[in-house]
């Protein structure tokens, strides 16, 4: 693994024709191709308010890069 970031993952559930959008950590190879991503969606987290704020900024960036 070379680097990672937060990305919006879209899932379509054919059985009930619904969609969901969640933020996951995505891991990349050195060449930029996707290596893996977290199975479960991420939640904003921080041990201090400033860390939580920074994590939320990463989530917002993931949404802005998607749409």
Secondary structure, 3 states (H helix, E strand, C coil): CCEEEEEEEEEEECCCCEEEEEEEEEEECCCCCEEEECCCCCCCCCCCHHHHHHHHHHHHHHHHHHC
